[in-house]
């Protein structure tokens, strides 16, 4: 694809995402998920406060070990313990909410006169769609986690610091490319009432057709998150050089940022999949 065409499609994604906010309700699924994330984060941070201490003390010890129960190790391990609880949360709840968001975006396009696919999505049982979205979430998160572990292990075994950083960068690129092929799966589950396997297969095809612009969208998300993620990769330094509580605030800020970047990601991919306002009318 010509670079100019690629940039024009990318800019149109931003335009479509902002235009969709004229119907603010499309943000609701992302707000709900962010609220759940903050609830989990606060429960892990204040695990010792009654009445949640009855549940959260053993949970914190189970996911973070005995050290996670003591200050300041509690804050040093907080990104790790939060991540371990985030994974099942995003798989079981997050992808169902993302599917709800895609459905709302399709309704928005339909309302303004854009021809959108309706492969039985309104007639598809909600439970079947939710189950398919959860399976898609399992595959999506597993692929990303495996790539993170693989390239993380490679980078840690390389003695040269620049070669190690290069390996980490290659790992990020591999993850972005994998996401570009899988990110359309929720759209196919919702718009075409497909099961998880069919949705993943068709998502790979959709991602390949729109690979350049989808990678650019995902790279934007990575860049937006990079400053916070870079600090949270070394929570021990944050605790020692600043204040232990800063780790909590960085994680909370990441959740708020993720609310908007997730919206941008799914609004953009839905726009690309439907053709958007100008191409679809």
C-alpha positions as CSV (number, residue, x, y, z in Angstrom):
1,X,0.0,0.0,0.0
2,X,1.2,3.5,-0.9
3,X,2.4,5.4,2.2
4,X,0.0,8.3,1.5
5,X,-3.0,5.9,1.3
6,X,-1.8,4.2,4.5
7,X,-1.6,7.6,6.4
8,X,-5.0,8.7,5.0
9,X,-6.7,5.5,6.3
10,X,-4.9,5.9,9.6
11,X,-6.2,9.5,9.9
12,X,-9.7,8.4,8.9
13,X,-9.6,6.0,11.9
14,X,-8.9,8.9,14.2
15,X,-11.7,10.9,12.5
16,X,-14.2,8.0,12.8
17,X,-13.2,7.4,16.5
18,X,-13.8,11.0,17.4
19,X,-17.0,11.3,15.4
20,X,-18.4,8.2,17.2
21,X,-18.0,10.0,20.5
22,X,-21.0,12.1,19.6
23,X,-22.8,9.1,21.0
24,X,-20.9,9.0,24.3
25,X,-22.6,5.7,25.3
26,X,-20.1,3.8,23.1
27,X,-17.6,4.5,25.9
28,X,-19.7,2.6,28.5
29,X,-18.1,-0.9,28.0
30,X,-14.6,0.6,28.4
31,X,-15.7,2.6,31.5
32,X,-17.2,-0.5,33.1
33,X,-14.0,-2.5,32.4
34,X,-11.8,0.3,33.8
35,X,-13.9,0.4,36.9
36,X,-13.5,-3.3,37.4
37,X,-9.7,-3.0,36.9
38,X,-9.5,-0.2,39.4
39,X,-11.5,-2.3,41.9
40,X,-9.0,-5.2,41.5
41,X,-6.1,-2.8,41.8
42,X,-7.4,-1.2,44.9
43,X,-8.2,-4.6,46.5
44,X,-4.7,-5.7,45.9
45,X,-3.2,-2.4,47.2
46,X,-5.3,-2.2,50.3
47,X,-5.6,-6.0,50.9
48,X,-5.0,-5.6,54.6
49,X,-8.1,-3.4,55.2
50,X,-11.2,-5.1,56.7
51,X,-13.5,-6.4,55.6
52,X,-11.8,-7.3,52.3
53,X,-8.7,-8.5,54.2
54,X,-10.5,-11.8,54.8
55,X,-10.4,-12.6,51.1
56,X,-7.6,-10.5,49.8
57,X,-4.8,-11.5,52.2
58,X,-4.9,-15.1,51.0
59,X,-5.4,-14.0,47.4
60,X,-2.4,-11.6,47.6
61,X,-0.2,-14.3,49.2
62,X,-1.3,-16.8,46.5
63,X,-0.5,-14.6,43.5
64,X,2.5,-12.7,44.9
65,X,4.0,-14.9,47.6
66,X,4.6,-14.2,51.2
67,X,6.7,-11.2,50.4
68,X,3.8,-9.4,48.8
69,X,2.2,-9.1,52.2
70,X,5.0,-6.9,53.6
71,X,5.9,-3.3,53.0
72,X,7.6,-2.1,50.7
73,X,7.8,-5.4,48.8
74,X,4.1,-5.2,48.5
75,X,4.4,-2.2,46.1
76,X,7.4,-3.7,44.3
77,X,5.4,-6.8,43.5
78,X,2.2,-5.0,42.8
79,X,2.6,-4.8,39.0
80,X,3.2,-8.5,38.9
81,X,0.3,-9.5,41.2
82,X,-2.1,-7.1,39.4
83,X,-1.0,-8.6,36.0
84,X,-1.8,-12.1,37.2
85,X,-5.3,-11.1,38.1
86,X,-5.7,-8.9,35.1
87,X,-5.3,-11.8,32.6
88,X,-8.4,-13.8,33.7
89,X,-10.3,-10.6,34.1
90,X,-9.7,-9.4,30.5
91,X,-10.4,-12.9,29.1
92,X,-13.6,-13.6,31.0
93,X,-15.1,-10.1,31.3
94,X,-13.0,-7.8,29.1
95,X,-13.6,-9.5,25.8
96,X,-17.4,-9.7,26.5
97,X,-17.4,-6.0,27.1
98,X,-15.4,-5.4,24.0
99,X,-17.9,-7.4,22.1
100,X,-20.7,-5.2,23.6
101,X,-18.7,-2.2,22.5
102,X,-18.5,-3.5,18.9
103,X,-22.2,-4.1,18.9
104,X,-22.8,-0.5,20.0
105,X,-20.5,0.8,17.3
106,X,-22.4,-1.2,14.7
107,X,-25.6,0.2,15.9
108,X,-24.1,3.7,15.7
109,X,-23.2,3.2,12.0
110,X,-26.5,1.7,11.3
111,X,-28.2,4.7,12.9
112,X,-26.4,7.1,10.6
113,X,-27.2,5.1,7.5
114,X,-24.1,3.0,7.0
115,X,-24.7,-0.5,5.7
116,X,-23.3,-2.9,8.3
117,X,-23.2,-6.7,8.3
118,X,-25.9,-8.5,10.1
119,X,-25.1,-12.1,9.8
120,X,-27.7,-13.0,12.4
121,X,-26.1,-11.0,15.2
122,X,-29.4,-9.9,16.6
123,X,-30.7,-13.5,16.5
124,X,-27.6,-15.1,18.0
125,X,-28.1,-16.2,21.6
126,X,-26.2,-13.9,23.9
127,X,-24.6,-16.8,25.8
128,X,-23.2,-18.3,22.6
129,X,-21.7,-15.0,21.6
130,X,-20.2,-14.5,25.1
131,X,-18.7,-18.0,25.1
132,X,-17.1,-17.3,21.7
133,X,-15.7,-14.0,22.9
134,X,-14.2,-15.7,25.9
135,X,-12.5,-18.3,23.7
136,X,-11.2,-15.5,21.4
137,X,-9.9,-13.8,24.6
138,X,-8.1,-17.0,25.7
139,X,-6.4,-17.3,22.3
140,X,-5.6,-13.6,22.1
141,X,-4.1,-13.4,25.6
142,X,-2.3,-16.8,25.3
143,X,-0.6,-15.7,22.0
144,X,0.6,-12.4,23.5
145,X,1.7,-14.0,26.7
146,X,3.7,-16.7,25.0
147,X,5.5,-14.1,22.8
148,X,6.2,-11.9,25.8
149,X,7.7,-14.8,27.7
150,X,9.7,-16.0,24.7
151,X,11.3,-12.7,23.7
152,X,11.7,-11.8,27.4
153,X,13.7,-14.9,27.9
154,X,15.8,-14.3,24.8
155,X,16.5,-10.7,25.9
156,X,17.5,-11.7,29.4
157,X,20.0,-14.2,28.1
158,X,21.8,-11.8,25.8
159,X,24.9,-10.2,27.5
160,X,25.1,-7.1,25.3
161,X,22.7,-4.4,26.5
162,X,22.0,-3.1,23.0
163,X,21.4,-6.5,21.6
164,X,19.1,-7.2,24.5
165,X,17.1,-4.0,23.8
166,X,17.0,-5.0,20.1
167,X,15.5,-8.4,21.0
168,X,12.9,-6.7,23.2
169,X,12.0,-4.3,20.4
170,X,11.7,-7.3,18.0
171,X,9.4,-8.9,20.6
172,X,7.2,-5.8,20.7
173,X,7.0,-5.8,16.9
174,X,6.1,-9.5,16.9
175,X,3.3,-8.9,19.5
176,X,1.9,-6.0,17.5
177,X,1.9,-8.1,14.3
178,X,0.1,-11.0,16.1
179,X,-2.5,-8.6,17.5
180,X,-3.0,-7.1,14.0
181,X,-4.2,-10.6,12.9
182,X,-6.4,-11.3,15.9
183,X,-7.9,-8.0,16.8
184,X,-10.8,-8.3,14.3
185,X,-12.1,-11.5,15.9
186,X,-14.5,-9.8,18.3
187,X,-16.0,-7.9,15.3
188,X,-16.6,-11.2,13.5
189,X,-18.2,-12.8,16.5
190,X,-20.6,-9.9,16.9
191,X,-21.2,-8.7,13.3
192,X,-21.5,-12.2,11.7
193,X,-22.5,-14.3,14.7
194,X,-19.5,-16.6,14.1
195,X,-18.1,-19.1,16.6
196,X,-14.6,-18.5,18.0
197,X,-12.7,-20.6,15.4
198,X,-14.4,-19.0,12.4
199,X,-14.0,-15.6,13.9
200,X,-10.2,-16.1,14.4
201,X,-9.8,-17.5,10.9
202,X,-11.7,-14.5,9.4
203,X,-9.9,-12.1,11.7
204,X,-6.5,-13.3,10.3
205,X,-7.8,-12.7,6.8
206,X,-9.1,-9.2,7.7
207,X,-5.9,-8.4,9.5
208,X,-3.8,-9.4,6.4
209,X,-6.0,-7.3,4.1
210,X,-5.6,-4.2,6.4
211,X,-2.2,-5.2,7.9
212,X,-0.4,-1.9,7.5
213,X,-3.0,0.4,8.9
214,X,-3.8,-2.0,11.7
215,X,-0.2,-2.3,12.7
216,X,0.0,1.6,12.7
217,X,-3.0,1.8,15.0
218,X,-1.6,-0.8,17.4
219,X,1.8,0.9,17.3
220,X,0.1,4.1,18.4
221,X,-1.5,2.3,21.4
222,X,2.0,0.9,22.3
223,X,3.6,4.3,22.1
224,X,0.9,6.0,24.2
225,X,1.4,3.4,26.9
226,X,5.2,3.3,26.7
227,X,6.1,6.0,29.3
228,X,4.0,4.3,32.1
229,X,5.0,0.8,31.0
230,X,8.7,1.8,31.0
231,X,8.5,3.0,34.6
232,X,6.5,-0.1,35.8
233,X,9.1,-2.4,34.3
234,X,11.3,-1.3,37.2
235,X,9.0,-0.9,40.2
236,X,11.9,-1.4,42.6
237,X,13.6,1.8,41.3
238,X,10.3,3.6,41.6
239,X,9.9,2.6,45.2
240,X,13.5,3.4,46.2
241,X,13.9,6.7,44.3
242,X,10.4,8.1,44.8
243,X,7.6,6.8,46.9
244,X,6.2,3.3,47.1
245,X,2.6,4.6,46.6
246,X,3.7,5.9,43.2
247,X,3.5,2.3,41.8
248,X,-0.2,2.3,42.6
249,X,-0.8,5.6,40.9
250,X,1.1,4.6,37.8
251,X,-1.0,1.4,37.5
252,X,-4.2,3.5,38.0
253,X,-3.0,6.0,35.4
254,X,-2.3,3.0,33.0
255,X,-5.9,1.8,33.5
256,X,-7.4,5.2,32.7
257,X,-5.1,5.5,29.6
258,X,-6.1,1.9,28.5
259,X,-9.8,2.9,28.7
260,X,-9.3,5.4,25.9
261,X,-6.7,3.4,23.9
262,X,-9.0,0.3,23.9
263,X,-11.8,2.5,22.7
264,X,-9.6,3.9,19.9
265,X,-8.5,0.4,18.9
266,X,-11.9,-1.1,18.6
267,X,-13.5,2.0,17.1
268,X,-10.7,2.0,14.5
269,X,-11.0,-1.7,13.6
270,X,-14.8,-1.5,13.5
271,X,-14.5,1.5,11.1
272,X,-12.0,-0.3,8.9
273,X,-14.1,-3.5,8.9
274,X,-17.4,-1.7,8.0
275,X,-15.8,0.9,5.7
276,X,-16.9,3.8,8.0
277,X,-19.2,6.7,7.3
278,X,-17.9,7.8,3.8
279,X,-17.3,4.4,2.2
280,X,-20.2,2.6,3.8
281,X,-23.0,5.1,3.1
